[in-house]
Amino acid sequence: MLLQANVAPSVISDLFARMVDDHGGTAGLASHFLSRLQMSDRISAARDATSATFVGEPILNETEWQALRAVCD
């Protein structure tokens, strides 16, 4: 789905890695994602799904990104 949206699947590996850093391997929010695949497997799969030549497009423009950041602060 990410490739169809012209977004590199590898970007989700950053999310998964942050979850492990913030919540550990099995506790908190990360435990939800551990129900099927180990987090390290998810990170690897997301990175492997993006070819080295993939050129994606931003999901949000700068204005949209700043608006999202403002909501999250």
PDB file of N, CA, C and O in Angstrom:
ATOM      1  N   MET A   1       0.824  -1.188   0.000  1.00  0.00           N
ATOM      2  CA  MET A   1       0.000   0.000   0.000  1.00  0.00           C
ATOM      3  C   MET A   1       0.874   1.261   0.000  1.00  0.00           C
ATOM      4  O   MET A   1       0.561   2.249  -0.664  1.00  0.00           O
ATOM      5  N   LEU A   2       1.959   1.205   0.748  1.00  0.00           N
ATOM      6  CA  LEU A   2       2.848   2.367   0.763  1.00  0.00           C
ATOM      7  C   LEU A   2       3.458   2.602  -0.610  1.00  0.00           C
ATOM      8  O   LEU A   2       3.525   3.742  -1.070  1.00  0.00           O
ATOM      9  N   LEU A   3       3.901   1.544  -1.266  1.00  0.00           N
ATOM     10  CA  LEU A   3       4.471   1.698  -2.603  1.00  0.00           C
ATOM     11  C   LEU A   3       3.439   2.277  -3.570  1.00  0.00           C
ATOM     12  O   LEU A   3       3.767   3.125  -4.399  1.00  0.00           O
ATOM     13  N   GLN A   4       2.203   1.821  -3.462  1.00  0.00           N
ATOM     14  CA  GLN A   4       1.142   2.346  -4.329  1.00  0.00           C
ATOM     15  C   GLN A   4       0.904   3.833  -4.077  1.00  0.00           C
ATOM     16  O   GLN A   4       0.496   4.563  -4.981  1.00  0.00           O
ATOM     17  N   ALA A   5       1.159   4.281  -2.846  1.00  0.00           N
ATOM     18  CA  ALA A   5       1.007   5.695  -2.503  1.00  0.00           C
ATOM     19  C   ALA A   5       2.290   6.470  -2.777  1.00  0.00           C
ATOM     20  O   ALA A   5       2.387   7.657  -2.467  1.00  0.00           O
ATOM     21  N   ASN A   6       3.276   5.788  -3.363  1.00  0.00           N
ATOM     22  CA  ASN A   6       4.572   6.368  -3.691  1.00  0.00           C
ATOM     23  C   ASN A   6       5.340   6.817  -2.439  1.00  0.00           C
ATOM     24  O   ASN A   6       6.011   7.848  -2.424  1.00  0.00           O
ATOM     25  N   VAL A   7       5.207   5.988  -1.388  1.00  0.00           N
ATOM     26  CA  VAL A   7       5.910   6.213  -0.128  1.00  0.00           C
ATOM     27  C   VAL A   7       6.814   5.006   0.110  1.00  0.00           C
ATOM     28  O   VAL A   7       6.394   3.862  -0.062  1.00  0.00           O
ATOM     29  N   ALA A   8       8.037   5.267   0.500  1.00  0.00           N
ATOM     30  CA  ALA A   8       8.994   4.183   0.744  1.00  0.00           C
ATOM     31  C   ALA A   8       8.574   3.376   1.970  1.00  0.00           C
ATOM     32  O   ALA A   8       8.436   3.949   3.051  1.00  0.00           O
ATOM     33  N   PRO A   9       8.366   2.061   1.838  1.00  0.00           N
ATOM     34  CA  PRO A   9       8.018   1.247   2.992  1.00  0.00           C
ATOM     35  C   PRO A   9       9.064   1.304   4.107  1.00  0.00           C
ATOM     36  O   PRO A   9       8.748   1.047   5.269  1.00  0.00           O
ATOM     37  N   SER A  10      10.289   1.633   3.761  1.00  0.00           N
ATOM     38  CA  SER A  10      11.341   1.680   4.778  1.00  0.00           C
ATOM     39  C   SER A  10      11.083   2.741   5.843  1.00  0.00           C
ATOM     40  O   SER A  10      11.638   2.653   6.938  1.00  0.00           O
ATOM     41  N   VAL A  11      10.251   3.744   5.548  1.00  0.00           N
ATOM     42  CA  VAL A  11       9.999   4.778   6.547  1.00  0.00           C
ATOM     43  C   VAL A  11       9.310   4.219   7.786  1.00  0.00           C
ATOM     44  O   VAL A  11       9.469   4.749   8.885  1.00  0.00           O
ATOM     45  N   ILE A  12       8.548   3.148   7.604  1.00  0.00           N
ATOM     46  CA  ILE A  12       7.872   2.571   8.766  1.00  0.00           C
ATOM     47  C   ILE A  12       8.863   1.866   9.696  1.00  0.00           C
ATOM     48  O   ILE A  12       8.584   1.669  10.879  1.00  0.00           O
ATOM     49  N   SER A  13      10.021   1.488   9.148  1.00  0.00           N
ATOM     50  CA  SER A  13      11.032   0.864  10.012  1.00  0.00           C
ATOM     51  C   SER A  13      11.510   1.844  11.077  1.00  0.00           C
ATOM     52  O   SER A  13      11.842   1.435  12.190  1.00  0.00           O
ATOM     53  N   ASP A  14      11.547   3.126  10.748  1.00  0.00           N
ATOM     54  CA  ASP A  14      11.917   4.133  11.746  1.00  0.00           C
ATOM     55  C   ASP A  14      10.892   4.174  12.881  1.00  0.00           C
ATOM     56  O   ASP A  14      11.260   4.287  14.050  1.00  0.00           O
ATOM     57  N   LEU A  15       9.611   4.081  12.535  1.00  0.00           N
ATOM     58  CA  LEU A  15       8.562   4.052  13.552  1.00  0.00           C
ATOM     59  C   LEU A  15       8.738   2.845  14.463  1.00  0.00           C
ATOM     60  O   LEU A  15       8.701   2.971  15.687  1.00  0.00           O
ATOM     61  N   PHE A  16       8.932   1.671  13.859  1.00  0.00           N
ATOM     62  CA  PHE A  16       9.091   0.464  14.663  1.00  0.00           C
ATOM     63  C   PHE A  16      10.325   0.550  15.558  1.00  0.00           C
ATOM     64  O   PHE A  16      10.277   0.145  16.720  1.00  0.00           O
ATOM     65  N   ALA A  17      11.416   1.071  15.031  1.00  0.00           N
ATOM     66  CA  ALA A  17      12.641   1.201  15.823  1.00  0.00           C
ATOM     67  C   ALA A  17      12.424   2.156  17.000  1.00  0.00           C
ATOM     68  O   ALA A  17      12.907   1.902  18.104  1.00  0.00           O
ATOM     69  N   ARG A  18      11.704   3.245  16.768  1.00  0.00           N
ATOM     70  CA  ARG A  18      11.399   4.176  17.864  1.00  0.00           C
ATOM     71  C   ARG A  18      10.533   3.513  18.925  1.00  0.00           C
ATOM     72  O   ARG A  18      10.717   3.747  20.119  1.00  0.00           O
ATOM     73  N   MET A  19       9.595   2.690  18.492  1.00  0.00           N
ATOM     74  CA  MET A  19       8.734   1.994  19.447  1.00  0.00           C
ATOM     75  C   MET A  19       9.552   1.076  20.339  1.00  0.00           C
ATOM     76  O   MET A  19       9.326   1.010  21.548  1.00  0.00           O
ATOM     77  N   VAL A  20      10.496   0.372  19.746  1.00  0.00           N
ATOM     78  CA  VAL A  20      11.362  -0.503  20.535  1.00  0.00           C
ATOM     79  C   VAL A  20      12.178   0.332  21.510  1.00  0.00           C
ATOM     80  O   VAL A  20      12.306  -0.026  22.681  1.00  0.00           O
ATOM     81  N   ASP A  21      12.728   1.437  21.035  1.00  0.00           N
ATOM     82  CA  ASP A  21      13.517   2.308  21.909  1.00  0.00           C
ATOM     83  C   ASP A  21      12.678   2.869  23.055  1.00  0.00           C
ATOM     84  O   ASP A  21      13.136   2.923  24.197  1.00  0.00           O
ATOM     85  N   ASP A  22      11.452   3.286  22.748  1.00  0.00           N
ATOM     86  CA  ASP A  22      10.601   3.928  23.747  1.00  0.00           C
ATOM     87  C   ASP A  22       9.895   2.944  24.674  1.00  0.00           C
ATOM     88  O   ASP A  22       9.678   3.244  25.848  1.00  0.00           O
ATOM     89  N   HIS A  23       9.536   1.768  24.153  1.00  0.00           N
ATOM     90  CA  HIS A  23       8.692   0.851  24.913  1.00  0.00           C
ATOM     91  C   HIS A  23       9.327  -0.509  25.168  1.00  0.00           C
ATOM     92  O   HIS A  23       8.739  -1.344  25.855  1.00  0.00           O
ATOM     93  N   GLY A  24      10.497  -0.742  24.636  1.00  0.00           N
ATOM     94  CA  GLY A  24      11.120  -2.046  24.818  1.00  0.00           C
ATOM     95  C   GLY A  24      10.552  -3.067  23.862  1.00  0.00           C
ATOM     96  O   GLY A  24       9.697  -2.753  23.034  1.00  0.00           O
ATOM     97  N   GLY A  25      11.031  -4.292  23.981  1.00  0.00           N
ATOM     98  CA  GLY A  25      10.640  -5.336  23.043  1.00  0.00           C
ATOM     99  C   GLY A  25       9.255  -5.907  23.256  1.00  0.00           C
ATOM    100  O   GLY A  25       8.658  -6.414  22.306  1.00  0.00           O
ATOM    101  N   THR A  26       8.713  -5.846  24.480  1.00  0.00           N
ATOM    102  CA  THR A  26       7.428  -6.505  24.711  1.00  0.00           C
ATOM    103  C   THR A  26       6.436  -5.678  25.505  1.00  0.00           C
ATOM    104  O   THR A  26       5.275  -6.073  25.617  1.00  0.00           O
ATOM    105  N   ALA A  27       6.839  -4.565  26.052  1.00  0.00           N
ATOM    106  CA  ALA A  27       5.942  -3.812  26.929  1.00  0.00           C
ATOM    107  C   ALA A  27       5.249  -2.674  26.201  1.00  0.00           C
ATOM    108  O   ALA A  27       5.666  -2.268  25.116  1.00  0.00           O
ATOM    109  N   GLY A  28       4.202  -2.172  26.802  1.00  0.00           N
ATOM    110  CA  GLY A  28       3.517  -0.995  26.293  1.00  0.00           C
ATOM    111  C   GLY A  28       2.960  -1.165  24.898  1.00  0.00           C
ATOM    112  O   GLY A  28       2.533  -2.251  24.504  1.00  0.00           O
ATOM    113  N   LEU A  29       2.973  -0.082  24.167  1.00  0.00           N
ATOM    114  CA  LEU A  29       2.413  -0.051  22.823  1.00  0.00           C
ATOM    115  C   LEU A  29       3.081  -1.055  21.898  1.00  0.00           C
ATOM    116  O   LEU A  29       2.429  -1.616  21.018  1.00  0.00           O
ATOM    117  N   ALA A  30       4.352  -1.282  22.085  1.00  0.00           N
ATOM    118  CA  ALA A  30       5.077  -2.205  21.208  1.00  0.00           C
ATOM    119  C   ALA A  30       4.509  -3.614  21.275  1.00  0.00           C
ATOM    120  O   ALA A  30       4.603  -4.358  20.299  1.00  0.00           O
ATOM    121  N   SER A  31       3.915  -4.001  22.414  1.00  0.00           N
ATOM    122  CA  SER A  31       3.404  -5.367  22.548  1.00  0.00           C
ATOM    123  C   SER A  31       2.318  -5.669  21.522  1.00  0.00           C
ATOM    124  O   SER A  31       2.170  -6.814  21.096  1.00  0.00           O
ATOM    125  N   HIS A  32       1.564  -4.657  21.125  1.00  0.00           N
ATOM    126  CA  HIS A  32       0.532  -4.858  20.103  1.00  0.00           C
ATOM    127  C   HIS A  32       1.135  -5.347  18.795  1.00  0.00           C
ATOM    128  O   HIS A  32       0.586  -6.239  18.149  1.00  0.00           O
ATOM    129  N   PHE A  33       2.254  -4.766  18.408  1.00  0.00           N
ATOM    130  CA  PHE A  33       2.882  -5.108  17.141  1.00  0.00           C
ATOM    131  C   PHE A  33       3.661  -6.407  17.209  1.00  0.00           C
ATOM    132  O   PHE A  33       4.030  -6.961  16.174  1.00  0.00           O
ATOM    133  N   LEU A  34       3.913  -6.896  18.399  1.00  0.00           N
ATOM    134  CA  LEU A  34       4.677  -8.122  18.542  1.00  0.00           C
ATOM    135  C   LEU A  34       3.809  -9.371  18.442  1.00  0.00           C
ATOM    136  O   LEU A  34       4.324 -10.485  18.534  1.00  0.00           O
ATOM    137  N   SER A  35       2.520  -9.205  18.258  1.00  0.00           N
ATOM    138  CA  SER A  35       1.621 -10.349  18.273  1.00  0.00           C
ATOM    139  C   SER A  35       1.828 -11.295  17.098  1.00  0.00           C
ATOM    140  O   SER A  35       1.489 -12.474  17.204  1.00  0.00           O
ATOM    141  N   ARG A  36       2.365 -10.826  15.998  1.00  0.00           N
ATOM    142  CA  ARG A  36       2.565 -11.696  14.838  1.00  0.00           C
ATOM    143  C   ARG A  36       4.031 -11.845  14.462  1.00  0.00           C
ATOM    144  O   ARG A  36       4.521 -12.965  14.316  1.00  0.00           O
ATOM    145  N   LEU A  37       4.715 -10.763  14.307  1.00  0.00           N
ATOM    146  CA  LEU A  37       6.127 -10.801  13.920  1.00  0.00           C
ATOM    147  C   LEU A  37       6.965 -10.140  14.996  1.00  0.00           C
ATOM    148  O   LEU A  37       6.508  -9.209  15.659  1.00  0.00           O
ATOM    149  N   GLN A  38       8.170 -10.607  15.172  1.00  0.00           N
ATOM    150  CA  GLN A  38       9.087  -9.908  16.052  1.00  0.00           C
ATOM    151  C   GLN A  38       9.354  -8.528  15.473  1.00  0.00           C
ATOM    152  O   GLN A  38       9.395  -8.359  14.254  1.00  0.00           O
ATOM    153  N   MET A  39       9.534  -7.549  16.339  1.00  0.00           N
ATOM    154  CA  MET A  39       9.734  -6.178  15.867  1.00  0.00           C
ATOM    155  C   MET A  39      10.942  -6.099  14.937  1.00  0.00           C
ATOM    156  O   MET A  39      10.899  -5.385  13.936  1.00  0.00           O
ATOM    157  N   SER A  40      12.013  -6.816  15.249  1.00  0.00           N
ATOM    158  CA  SER A  40      13.186  -6.779  14.379  1.00  0.00           C
ATOM    159  C   SER A  40      12.854  -7.305  12.986  1.00  0.00           C
ATOM    160  O   SER A  40      13.403  -6.821  11.996  1.00  0.00           O
ATOM    161  N   ASP A  41      11.956  -8.296  12.899  1.00  0.00           N
ATOM    162  CA  ASP A  41      11.536  -8.813  11.599  1.00  0.00           C
ATOM    163  C   ASP A  41      10.718  -7.771  10.838  1.00  0.00           C
ATOM    164  O   ASP A  41      10.845  -7.642   9.620  1.00  0.00           O
ATOM    165  N   ARG A  42       9.886  -7.035  11.555  1.00  0.00           N
ATOM    166  CA  ARG A  42       9.088  -5.981  10.918  1.00  0.00           C
ATOM    167  C   ARG A  42       9.986  -4.873  10.373  1.00  0.00           C
ATOM    168  O   ARG A  42       9.774  -4.369   9.270  1.00  0.00           O
ATOM    169  N   ILE A  43      10.993  -4.504  11.168  1.00  0.00           N
ATOM    170  CA  ILE A  43      11.931  -3.465  10.740  1.00  0.00           C
ATOM    171  C   ILE A  43      12.662  -3.905   9.487  1.00  0.00           C
ATOM    172  O   ILE A  43      12.772  -3.140   8.529  1.00  0.00           O
ATOM    173  N   SER A  44      13.164  -5.136   9.487  1.00  0.00           N
ATOM    174  CA  SER A  44      13.891  -5.658   8.324  1.00  0.00           C
ATOM    175  C   SER A  44      12.993  -5.749   7.105  1.00  0.00           C
ATOM    176  O   SER A  44      13.404  -5.381   6.005  1.00  0.00           O
ATOM    177  N   ALA A  45      11.765  -6.236   7.288  1.00  0.00           N
ATOM    178  CA  ALA A  45      10.843  -6.378   6.158  1.00  0.00           C
ATOM    179  C   ALA A  45      10.513  -5.026   5.540  1.00  0.00           C
ATOM    180  O   ALA A  45      10.436  -4.898   4.318  1.00  0.00           O
ATOM    181  N   ALA A  46      10.319  -4.016   6.387  1.00  0.00           N
ATOM    182  CA  ALA A  46      10.011  -2.681   5.865  1.00  0.00           C
ATOM    183  C   ALA A  46      11.184  -2.116   5.087  1.00  0.00           C
ATOM    184  O   ALA A  46      11.004  -1.513   4.029  1.00  0.00           O
ATOM    185  N   ARG A  47      12.375  -2.309   5.607  1.00  0.00           N
ATOM    186  CA  ARG A  47      13.562  -1.813   4.896  1.00  0.00           C
ATOM    187  C   ARG A  47      13.780  -2.573   3.597  1.00  0.00           C
ATOM    188  O   ARG A  47      14.115  -1.973   2.576  1.00  0.00           O
ATOM    189  N   ASP A  48      13.592  -3.884   3.628  1.00  0.00           N
ATOM    190  CA  ASP A  48      13.808  -4.711   2.439  1.00  0.00           C
ATOM    191  C   ASP A  48      12.776  -4.450   1.346  1.00  0.00           C
ATOM    192  O   ASP A  48      13.036  -4.720   0.173  1.00  0.00           O
ATOM    193  N   ALA A  49      11.614  -3.931   1.716  1.00  0.00           N
ATOM    194  CA  ALA A  49      10.551  -3.689   0.744  1.00  0.00           C
ATOM    195  C   ALA A  49      10.801  -2.457  -0.113  1.00  0.00           C
ATOM    196  O   ALA A  49      10.059  -2.199  -1.062  1.00  0.00           O
ATOM    197  N   THR A  50      11.828  -1.705   0.210  1.00  0.00           N
ATOM    198  CA  THR A  50      12.132  -0.484  -0.532  1.00  0.00           C
ATOM    199  C   THR A  50      13.409  -0.672  -1.325  1.00  0.00           C
ATOM    200  O   THR A  50      14.471  -0.903  -0.748  1.00  0.00           O
ATOM    201  N   SER A  51      13.316  -0.577  -2.636  1.00  0.00           N
ATOM    202  CA  SER A  51      14.503  -0.730  -3.471  1.00  0.00           C
ATOM    203  C   SER A  51      15.413   0.486  -3.314  1.00  0.00           C
ATOM    204  O   SER A  51      14.958   1.573  -2.954  1.00  0.00           O
ATOM    205  N   ALA A  52      16.680   0.293  -3.583  1.00  0.00           N
ATOM    206  CA  ALA A  52      17.665   1.370  -3.451  1.00  0.00           C
ATOM    207  C   ALA A  52      17.392   2.508  -4.428  1.00  0.00           C
ATOM    208  O   ALA A  52      17.839   3.633  -4.204  1.00  0.00           O
ATOM    209  N   THR A  53      16.679   2.237  -5.489  1.00  0.00           N
ATOM    210  CA  THR A  53      16.402   3.262  -6.507  1.00  0.00           C
ATOM    211  C   THR A  53      15.030   3.924  -6.339  1.00  0.00           C
ATOM    212  O   THR A  53      14.644   4.772  -7.143  1.00  0.00           O
ATOM    213  N   PHE A  54      14.297   3.532  -5.292  1.00  0.00           N
ATOM    214  CA  PHE A  54      12.958   4.077  -5.080  1.00  0.00           C
ATOM    215  C   PHE A  54      13.017   5.583  -4.830  1.00  0.00           C
ATOM    216  O   PHE A  54      13.820   6.060  -4.027  1.00  0.00           O
ATOM    217  N   VAL A  55      12.161   6.320  -5.526  1.00  0.00           N
ATOM    218  CA  VAL A  55      12.038   7.761  -5.316  1.00  0.00           C
ATOM    219  C   VAL A  55      10.588   8.026  -4.941  1.00  0.00           C
ATOM    220  O   VAL A  55       9.686   7.872  -5.763  1.00  0.00           O
ATOM    221  N   GLY A  56      10.377   8.420  -3.712  1.00  0.00           N
ATOM    222  CA  GLY A  56       9.024   8.667  -3.231  1.00  0.00           C
ATOM    223  C   GLY A  56       8.683  10.140  -3.232  1.00  0.00           C
ATOM    224  O   GLY A  56       9.484  10.990  -3.620  1.00  0.00           O
ATOM    225  N   GLU A  57       7.478  10.414  -2.788  1.00  0.00           N
ATOM    226  CA  GLU A  57       7.003  11.778  -2.675  1.00  0.00           C
ATOM    227  C   GLU A  57       6.582  12.012  -1.230  1.00  0.00           C
ATOM    228  O   GLU A  57       6.102  11.088  -0.573  1.00  0.00           O
ATOM    229  N   PRO A  58       6.751  13.224  -0.728  1.00  0.00           N
ATOM    230  CA  PRO A  58       6.305  13.514   0.631  1.00  0.00           C
ATOM    231  C   PRO A  58       4.800  13.280   0.773  1.00  0.00           C
ATOM    232  O   PRO A  58       4.029  13.582  -0.137  1.00  0.00           O
ATOM    233  N   ILE A  59       4.398  12.748   1.904  1.00  0.00           N
ATOM    234  CA  ILE A  59       2.974  12.541   2.159  1.00  0.00           C
ATOM    235  C   ILE A  59       2.295  13.866   2.453  1.00  0.00           C
ATOM    236  O   ILE A  59       1.158  14.104   2.044  1.00  0.00           O
ATOM    237  N   LEU A  60       3.012  14.727   3.172  1.00  0.00           N
ATOM    238  CA  LEU A  60       2.480  16.038   3.535  1.00  0.00           C
ATOM    239  C   LEU A  60       3.374  17.127   2.964  1.00  0.00           C
ATOM    240  O   LEU A  60       4.588  16.954   2.859  1.00  0.00           O
ATOM    241  N   ASN A  61       2.768  18.251   2.596  1.00  0.00           N
ATOM    242  CA  ASN A  61       3.597  19.388   2.213  1.00  0.00           C
ATOM    243  C   ASN A  61       4.072  20.074   3.494  1.00  0.00           C
ATOM    244  O   ASN A  61       3.676  19.665   4.585  1.00  0.00           O
ATOM    245  N   GLU A  62       4.901  21.096   3.388  1.00  0.00           N
ATOM    246  CA  GLU A  62       5.483  21.732   4.574  1.00  0.00           C
ATOM    247  C   GLU A  62       4.417  22.322   5.497  1.00  0.00           C
ATOM    248  O   GLU A  62       4.522  22.207   6.718  1.00  0.00           O
ATOM    249  N   THR A  63       3.411  22.942   4.932  1.00  0.00           N
ATOM    250  CA  THR A  63       2.333  23.528   5.730  1.00  0.00           C
ATOM    251  C   THR A  63       1.573  22.450   6.489  1.00  0.00           C
ATOM    252  O   THR A  63       1.284  22.608   7.675  1.00  0.00           O
ATOM    253  N   GLU A  64       1.248  21.352   5.808  1.00  0.00           N
ATOM    254  CA  GLU A  64       0.535  20.249   6.453  1.00  0.00           C
ATOM    255  C   GLU A  64       1.386  19.614   7.554  1.00  0.00           C
ATOM    256  O   GLU A  64       0.875  19.265   8.618  1.00  0.00           O
ATOM    257  N   TRP A  65       2.690  19.466   7.291  1.00  0.00           N
ATOM    258  CA  TRP A  65       3.591  18.880   8.277  1.00  0.00           C
ATOM    259  C   TRP A  65       3.657  19.749   9.532  1.00  0.00           C
ATOM    260  O   TRP A  65       3.603  19.228  10.647  1.00  0.00           O
ATOM    261  N   GLN A  66       3.771  21.062   9.364  1.00  0.00           N
ATOM    262  CA  GLN A  66       3.829  21.956  10.507  1.00  0.00           C
ATOM    263  C   GLN A  66       2.514  21.936  11.289  1.00  0.00           C
ATOM    264  O   GLN A  66       2.522  22.004  12.519  1.00  0.00           O
ATOM    265  N   ALA A  67       1.399  21.843  10.590  1.00  0.00           N
ATOM    266  CA  ALA A  67       0.099  21.756  11.261  1.00  0.00           C
ATOM    267  C   ALA A  67       0.000  20.479  12.086  1.00  0.00           C
ATOM    268  O   ALA A  67      -0.491  20.505  13.214  1.00  0.00           O
ATOM    269  N   LEU A  68       0.464  19.360  11.529  1.00  0.00           N
ATOM    270  CA  LEU A  68       0.455  18.095  12.257  1.00  0.00           C
ATOM    271  C   LEU A  68       1.346  18.169  13.482  1.00  0.00           C
ATOM    272  O   LEU A  68       0.965  17.723  14.565  1.00  0.00           O
ATOM    273  N   ARG A  69       2.528  18.730  13.311  1.00  0.00           N
ATOM    274  CA  ARG A  69       3.450  18.874  14.439  1.00  0.00           C
ATOM    275  C   ARG A  69       2.846  19.730  15.539  1.00  0.00           C
ATOM    276  O   ARG A  69       3.030  19.445  16.723  1.00  0.00           O
ATOM    277  N   ALA A  70       2.128  20.774  15.158  1.00  0.00           N
ATOM    278  CA  ALA A  70       1.504  21.655  16.144  1.00  0.00           C
ATOM    279  C   ALA A  70       0.438  20.904  16.961  1.00  0.00           C
ATOM    280  O   ALA A  70       0.297  21.129  18.163  1.00  0.00           O
ATOM    281  N   VAL A  71      -0.298  20.023  16.302  1.00  0.00           N
ATOM    282  CA  VAL A  71      -1.312  19.229  16.995  1.00  0.00           C
ATOM    283  C   VAL A  71      -0.644  18.270  17.985  1.00  0.00           C
ATOM    284  O   VAL A  71      -1.187  18.010  19.059  1.00  0.00           O
ATOM    285  N   CYS A  72       0.500  17.759  17.634  1.00  0.00           N
ATOM    286  CA  CYS A  72       1.176  16.756  18.454  1.00  0.00           C
ATOM    287  C   CYS A  72       1.992  17.354  19.588  1.00  0.00           C
ATOM    288  O   CYS A  72       2.371  16.634  20.512  1.00  0.00           O
ATOM    289  N   ASP A  73       2.267  18.630  19.543  1.00  0.00           N
ATOM    290  CA  ASP A  73       3.072  19.260  20.610  1.00  0.00           C
ATOM    291  C   ASP A  73       2.290  19.493  21.866  1.00  0.00           C
ATOM    292  O   ASP A  73       2.832  20.013  22.842  1.00  0.00           O
TER     293      ASP A  73
END
